[in-house]
């Protein structure tokens, strides 16, 4: 199916997109023509993929053939509050000190 300006405008309308918002009419037209060309190129690439021989290839619902196994639930020592606060430029007790913003 060839992509033309009418299809782009119709699709934009269905998606409630204003592709010309804030643009001068000449610039809006140029942008629509550019978008039409880009979309036609993308659809052309998809058509090329449609020509690939896929006989005997079963469709996949996921690129992973097997679901990954669950990880073992292991408790690890992560950074303690003191280790984290050692990196703070300024602190008050066990909190980061930050400048007032008003």
Long-range contacts (C-beta under 8 A, 24 or more apart in sequence): 1-43, 2-40, 3-36, 3-39, 3-40, 3-43, 4-36, 4-40, 5-32, 5-33, 5-36, 7-36, 8-32, 8-35, 8-36, 8-39
